[in-house]
Amino acid sequence: MIFLLGLITTQTGVMYAMRLTDIYGKNRYAIMVFIYVTCTILSFFLLSDKTLFYNTHAGRTAFCLALYNGPLMAAGLYYITYSIRTNGTPISTTFNRLGILIPTGVSILIFRESPESIQLVGILIAVFSIIYINSGKEKREHNHVKSMPLLFGIFFIGGLIDLNSKLYDVYGDNTLKDHYTFYTFAICIVASLLLALAKDRSVHWNDIWIGILIGIPNAFTLSLTLKAVELLPAYIVFPAASAGVILIVNLINYFILHEDLSRQEKIATGLIAIALVMINL
């Protein structure tokens, strides 16, 4: 449970740090590069064994899974920021969060994880709340969908990224999880650097410090997800993490930042709190 709470905390930190991109950022491609440079450096220092590669079946499996996960993570970050600018934040966030349906469904249908009835109801309430909190009349009026394929893209990419943590839990070696994390972020650097070279090669000081600020909590997100999935069923980890972030963000916005919540947001926040209790029973 402590790893799940840590995952919710780091994802919340990433969400707030990401807000700085549109406010102070100059080149989002450069920001991506420095996010993953920061993640790679931190993940390297977290390696208990600094051997970079093991020429064993477990080592090759970890590298191959990272070779698949890295470009997905870079693409996920690129497309979610692009969708926010195209379709608006609420609906982009909704589709991205709903990606949890992919790892949750695969874990239940293929890996035979069996939630209790009350947990299944909690999952359904959490999914409903994610949709409900971002579907108000005012938000619909100000966030017209301009690219439905882009929304489905961030749904599938986000879901596949989460699913990869479960895949590593099933097929990977637990002793090399930190190496898998390091490989993933290192490959993310290559993918984001190629994107930056193709799109915009300029680098500003703001891009550097924003990338570092986002990269610090993001560096721990993958390793905490792997540890949470190792100890808890995926049908608990992914819905609880996604709903938990929304709950914490709304509480911070209301009690600390003194932002008004709409009636719809208050209802959804209450439903999410109930769903989290039911999922974790």
N, C-alpha and C positions, 0 to 999 in steps of 0.2 A: 504493500500500500504506500510506503514511503516513496518508492520510485514513481508511482502514479502521481502523487502529490507534487513531486519534483518536476515531472513532465508538464503538469498543468502550469506550474510556476514559470518554467522556462518558456513555454509557448506563449504565456501571457506577456512575458518580458519582450519576446520577439515581436508580438503584435504592437505593443506600445512603441518600441524602437522603430518599427517599420513606418510609423506615422511621420517620422522625421524625413523620410525619403522625399515626399512631396513638398514638405515645407522648406527644407534646406538643401536637398540634393540637386546636383547639377547634371550628373551623368549616371543614370540608373545601371548602366552596364558596368561602369567602373565600380559602383557600389557593390554589385554582385561579386566581382572579383575579390574585393577586400573583405567581404563577408566570408568567403570560402578560404581565403588566405588565413584569416583569423581562426576559423574553425579548424583548419589543418594544423596550424601551429599548436593550438591548445590540445587537440586530440593526440598530437605527437608526444607532448609532455605528459599526457595521462597514460601513455603506454608503460606498463610495468616492465616489459621487455622491449628494448629499443631495436631488436632485430626487425628490419623492415619487411623481410619476406621469408616465408617458410616454403621451401620447395617440397611440400608434402601434399597429400590429397586435401587435408583441411586448409592448408595455406592457399592452394590454388582455388578451392571452392570459395573461400572468403574474398579473394581478389576478383574472381569472375562475377560473384554476386554484386560486389561493389562496382565493377565495370558496367553493370546494368543499372544499378541504383543511382550512381553519380550523375549521369546525363539526365535521368528522370528528375532528380532533385533540382538541378539547374534549370531544366525546362519548366518545372512546377513554379519556381520562384519567378521566372521570366513571364510566364503566361498569367499568373495571378496578378502581377503588377500591371500587365498590359490590359487585362480584363477590367481591373478597377478603373482604369482611365477610360475604357471603352463603354463598359456597362454600368459602372458605379460600384461603390463599396458594398452595399447591403446584399445585392443579388449575387455578386461575385463571391462574397464570403459564404453565403448560403450554399452555393454549389460546391465550393471547395470543402466546406465542412461535411457536406453530405457524402463526400468520398469515403467516409468511414463505413458506408454500407458495403463497399467492396471487400475489405479485409474481414469485416464482421460476418458477411454472408459466406465467404470462402471458408472461414474458420469453422462455421457451423455445418456447412454442407459437405465440405471436402475433408477437413481435419477432424470432424466428428466431435467438436466441442458442443456441449449440450447445456444451454442456459435453462434455469428453472423458469416456470411460468411467470413468476413475479419479475424476474430479471428481463424476460422478453417484453413484458409490458413496459418496463422502465426504458428499454431501448427504443421502443416505439414512441413513447412520450418524449424522449430526448430528440429523436428525429423530427417529430411534429413541432417541438419547441424551436428547433433550429430554423425550420421553414417559417413558422408563425412569427418569430421575432423580427424577421426581415421582409414581411409581406403586407405591411400596413398601407393604407390608402396614400398617405403622404409620401412614403418611400417609393411606392409604385409610380407616383406622378413625377418624381424627380429622378428616377432611375429606369428610363426606358431601355429595354433590351435592344442592343444594336447588333449583337453577334451571338446567336444561340450556339453555333458550333464551338465558339470559344468557351462558353460556359460549360458545355458538355466535356470539352477538352480538359478544363481544370478539375472537373469532377473525376474523370477517369485517371488523370495523372496523379492527383492528390490521393485517390484511393489506391493506386498501384504503389505509390511511395510508402504508404502505411502498410500495405500487404507485404512489402519486401522485408519488413522487420519480422513478420510472422514466418516468412519463407526462410530467413536466416535461422530463426529459432528452431525450425524443423530440420533443415538440411545443413546448417553450419555448425562449427565447433564453438562451444561456449567459451573456451579458453582464448579464442582469437576474435572475440567480439570487438575489443578495442582496436585491433588491427583492421577489422572490417570498417569500423567508423573512420579510421584514419585514411584508408584507401578511398572510401566514398568521397570524403571532402577533398582529397588530393585530386581525384578525377573531376570533381566539381570545378576546381580551379581551371583545369584545362578547358572544360566545356564553356565556362563563363568567359575565359580569356579569349577564346576563339570568337565568341559572340561579340565581345567588346571590340576586337580588332576589325570585325566585319561591319559593325554598326556605328560605333563612336569611340575613337581612340583618346579623346581628351580626358584628363584626370585633374580634378580640383581637390583642394584640401578638404572641403566639405564631404566629398565622396569617400575620402579615406576614413575620417573619424566616424561618419555614419555607418560605413561598412564594418568597422571595428566594433562599434556599439551594438549593432545587430548581431554580429558574429559571435560575441561572447555568450549570450544565452543560447543562441542557435547551436553552438558547439556541443552543448550537453543534451540537446533534444533527442538526437538519434540514439545515443548510448542509453539514455533513460528509457526510451521506448523499447529498446532491446531487452533491458533488464526487467521492465514491467511486464512485457509479453512472456518472458521466461518464467515469471512467478505467478502471473494471472492469465486467465483466458482472454483471448483477443476480443471476445464479445463484451468484456468488461472494460478493457484498456481503452479501446478507440472511442466508443460512445461516451465513456466517462471523461476522457481527456478533452474531447471536443466540447461537450456540454459544460465541463468544469471551467474551461477558459472563458466561455460566454458568461457564466455565472460570476466569476471573479472580476471580469472586466466591468460588468454592470454594477457590481457592488463598489468597485473602486471609483467608477464614474459618478455614482450617486453619493457615496459617503465621504470620499476624499476630494474629488474634483468638483463636487457639488453641481453635477450636470443633471438636469431634469430627465426623468425617464417617462416615456409615454405609458398610458394604461396598458397598452399591448406589451410593452417591454417588461413592465412589472409582472403581468400575468405569466409571460414566458419565463421570466427569471424564477418565479415560484414553481412553475412546472418542472423546470430544469433541476431545481433543488430536490423536488420529490423524485424525479427520475434517477438522480444520482444515488439517493438512498435505496431505491428499489433495485438498481443495477448491482449495488454492492452488498445486498443482503445475502 
